[in-house]
Amino acid sequence: MKTNLLILVFLASTLVAACVSRADNEHNSIRPDSSVREVVVCGDDKVLIFSRTDGGYQKEWEWSAANSKDMPSGYVGYFKTNDECKPVGDNRLLITSSGGGAALVERSTGNTLFYAHVPNAHSAEYLPEGRIAVALSTANGGNAIQLFDALEPNKVLYSDSLYSGHGVVWVENRESLFALGYDELREYKLKEWDSTSPKLEMIASWEIPDESGHDLYLTNDQMLLFSTTNSVWEFNLQTNEFAPFDQLENVGHVKSINYHSRTKELVYTKGEISWWTHHVYFTNPADTLTDESVKIYKSRVYWED
């Protein structure tokens, strides 16, 4: 009888330990197999990079135009409200600011590789042959998509009007640039790309299902996600059809979306204090990165795969 009692006590304690361990793992929101390697955030005059650790996130890198070598002093003031911080490979970042700046920055040194004055710039994309597309929102000289060469600072090669330009994404397997404006999504082809006067040719335009297009993001399974005033949507590149994005359907004022289609991990920001926030939100698993030192606008992710 005593032996049986000891066995029962041992089994019960083992079960309790397993339950506690599982609860601890569920409480620890940074799961071992997460595909998030690093998170980039931008706001105010800063761009910050946080690395993922077992206990949360640790700041690893910080950039400001004022401290960036090769950024002309006359351009520093354009980077007071940074609103894009998009990785280009592992060692470069495209940065834009609604204050009127666009830059390509080397991460390892913080040096500025390219700069331009771009009124109310809201996003940018690195294109083949070192060209850069920038989306310009409403401003004097804005409402456009502008094209630059990374080797020629502040020289506009081509421009096309687009009201409240907010997002640009290159879809390599379609060889198209997609651009998001206030009420439409456009598809462009690259023309005369080997010349000194490259152009963008619009081949299609779709009216989006809500007003005020904002962020535009390409998932790793080739789905376009975009946010509007009232929700987040997906655009199927096979069928050219819109549908609500389930994880953020009816979530308004989303400023940035990052999504891993295999793990279903989602990283996003939304305007909570006017147009900005102190938080970056994660789902699958749920987590929050908080930094009260900066008015965060967008987040971007370096994925593990």
N, C-alpha and C positions, 0 to 999 in steps of 0.2 A: 504493500500500500504506500509506504514511504517513497519507494522508488518511482511508482506511478505519479505521486504528487510532485516529485522533483522534475519529472519529465514534463508534466503539465505546466509547471512554473517556468521551465526553460522555454517551452514552445510559446507561452504567452509573452514572455519578455522579448523573444525574438521577433514576434509579430509586432509588438509595440515599437521596437527599435526600427523595424522596416517601415512602419507607418510614419514615424518621426523623420526618418531619413527621406522618405518620399515627400513629406510636407516641406522639409527644408529645401529640397531640390526645386519644388514648385514655387517656394517663396523667393528663392534666388532666381531673379528674372533673367540673368545672363546664362543661358543654357550652353553647355559645352559645344554643341554642334551648330550654334548660331553662325550664320553666314556673314554677319556684320563684323568687319575687321576694324574699321575706323569710321567716325562720323565727322563730317565737315559742317560747320554752321557759320552763317554770316549775318551781320547786322551792325548798325552804327558804322564806324570806320574800320571794323575788324573782320577778319576771317580766322576761325579757330578750328583746330583738328583735335578730336578726342579719340584715344585708342580704347579698345574694349579690354577690360580686365575682369578677373573673377568677381571682384567686388563692385564693379560699376564701370565708370568711364573716367579716364585721366587725360587732362589737357597735355598735348604733345607739341603743339605748333601754334604760332600766332603770327598774323600778318597785318600790317597796315600800310597804306600808301606812303605815309610820312616816314616810315622806316625801311622802305624798299629801295635798294640800290637801282639806279638807272631809271627811276620814276622822276620825270622833270618836276621841279618844285611848283611850276604853274599848273600841274595836273592833280596835285595832291588833294586840292579842295573838291575835286569831282567825286572823291571816294569817301563821302561822309555818311552815306546811307547804302551800304553794300547790300545787294539783293540777289546775287547769284554767286555760287562758289563751286563750279562744276569741275570735277577731276578730268584731266586729259592724260590717260595713262597713269603711271604711278608717281610721276615727278613734276607734273605741271597742273595748274589750275586756271580755269577761265573765271574771271571775276568781273561782275558788272555792278553798277551803282545807279540808283535813280537820281543821284546827284549829278550824273552826266559823264560817268567814266566807264571804260572797258579796258581790261588788262589781261595779259597772259603772264603768269608768274611761275617761276621755277621753285618748286617746293624745297629742294635741298639747300638752296641759298637764300630764298626769299627775294631774289632779284626779279625785276620787271623785264620781261622779254619783249613785250608789245604793249602799247598804250594808245588810247584814242579818246577824244571828247565825243561822247555819244549821248544826246539829250534823252533823259529819262530811260536809260538802258535798263532792261529787266531780265534779260537772259542772253546767252551766247552759246554757240556751238562751233567746235573745231571740225573743219571740212577737209577733204582730200587736198593734197598739194599745199598744205599750210595756209589755207584760207580760213577766215573766221566770219561767221554770220552773227549779227547782233539784232535782237528784237527791241524796238523803241516804242515806249508807251506814249501817252498823250503829253505833248509839250511843244513849244515853238521849235520847229525842226525835227520833231518826233513823228509818231504814228507811221512807222516804217520798219522795213527789214534792210539793214545795211551790210555790205560785204567789204571785207578788208583782207589784206595779205599780212601774215604775221611778221614778215620782214620789212614792212613799210608802215611804221606807226602813223596813226592819225590821217591816213589817206583812204578816203572812201572810193572803192572801185565800182560799186554799183549800189543802187537803192531802189526799192519798190515800196509804194505806199501800203500800209496796213494799219487800220485804226486800232489803237491800243495794243500794239504788239507786245506780247508777254512771254512767248515760248518759242524756241527753235530746237529741233532734234533731227539729227542725221540718221536715216534708216539705211544702213549699208547694203543689206540684201535686196533692197528695192532701188538703190542708188538715187534716193530722193531726200530732199530737205523738207520737213514739215514745219509749218509755222502757225502759231495760235494767236488770234486777235480777239477783239471784243465779242464777236458773234459768229466767227468762222474759223475753220481749220483749212489750211492750204497745203497743197503739195507742189514742190518746185523741182525742176531738173536743172543740173549744172550745164551751162552752155559756154562755148568758147573758152573752156577751162585752161587750155594750154597757152592762151594768149595773155597779154598784159591787161586786157579789158574783159575779164570774165563776167558772165551774166547769170541771172536766175530766171528761168522760164516757168511761170505758173501753169500747170497742166490740169489742176483740179481744185475745186473749192467746195466745202460742205458747210452748211449752216449747223452750228452746234445746238444741242437741245436745251441750253440755258444761256443766260447772259454773262458777260464779263469773264471770258476765258482767262485763266491765270497760269498755273504751272503746266508744263508738258513734259512727259517722261516716257521713255521706251523701256519696256520690261525685257528680261532676258529670253522670254518666249515670243518676242516680237509683237507685243500688244502696246498700243499707245494709251497712256492714261493722262487725263487732264482734269484740272479743277475749274470750277466756276463759282459764282456767288453762293449757290445753294447746295452744291453737291460735287461729287467726283464721278467721272465717266470713263468708259473705255471705248476705244475705237479699234475695231477689228481690221487689221491690214489685209486680210484675205477677202473679206466681204464688203469692206468699206461701210460698216454699219456701227451705229452707236448703241451703247447699253449702259445702264448704271453699273458702277463698280461696287460690288456688294459690300466690301469691307468699309467703305466710306460713303455709302449712299446716304444722301440727305445730311451730310456733315458740311456745313457751310464755311466759307472763308478759309479754305485750305490753301496755304501758301506754297507748300512743296510736298511732293510725293516721291517715295522710293520704295520699290516693291520687288521682291525676289519670288518669281513664280514657282520655283521648286519647293522652297521651304515655307512659302506663304508669309514670309516676314515683311512687315510694313513699317516704314519709318516716315514720319510726316510732321509738319508744323501747321498751325492754324492761327489766324489772328485772334487774339484773346484780349489784348489791351490795345484797342484801336487796331492797327494793321500788324502789330508785332506780338511777341510772346517771350516768356523766359523758359519755355519748355519744348523739348523734342519728344514726340510720342512714338512708342514702339508697340507692335502687336505680334503675337506668335513668336515669343512670349511677350506679355505685357510688361512695359517698363517706361520710365520717364527719365530723360536727361534734363537737368535743370541748371541754368547758369544765369544768375540775376545780375551779372556784371555787363550784360549785353542785351540789347533789344533784338532778339533773334527773329529773322525773317524767313530764311530758308535753311534747310539741311540737305546734305548730299551724303552718299554712302560709298565707301570702298568695300565692296563685297569680297568675301574669301574666294568665291568662284562664280 
